[in-house]
């Protein structure tokens, strides 16, 4: 019985030529999990707002409670209308979880009375920081 020796770099008769992609799939899943966990989810107001301009604007980097007010005076949080009377309950519930600032996104055509009413309700709910959102000049 003759024994055949395989030279280096020469394919053997029993090799199938398949590439094991299991480690690649593991790395892709780990990266996917990493990006999902590190993504910051921002709760939007759910309405399109045309913000007023301000010269003294500053950016807030913390998680915030966003409340939107339309020109008709409708108040929105998270895509649903809550009304001025619902602001205190929503803000109070969210402030129990952590002390986030409240940002009011009022349209430039919104009556001042509506903006002040929402601001008052947020303060009565226990908000320490309440801001009105604007755009740069």
C-alpha angles and dihedrals in degrees: 000000000000118000117218119210122209119228121226111273094017114119115245122233093245098050114107099198094234123145118223107230097177094103090049091053090049092053092048092051092048091051091047092052091047093054094045092051095046096047114107113223113213119202107223125206094239098230133089109249129189101211124213120245124252134181095208101055125151131186122240115212098186128093106274140195105239119205120181127206121195124212088258090058097253113149120217135187123178094352097306131096112249101168125218091287091057095055095081093052095045095045092044092052093048093046090057087065095050140331101264122165118251116234118196113206102197121176114243089244093053113117112252089233091065093048093049092047091054091045090052093049091050091050091047089052089060103263110158094192123040121172136180113227118233139167129244119266 
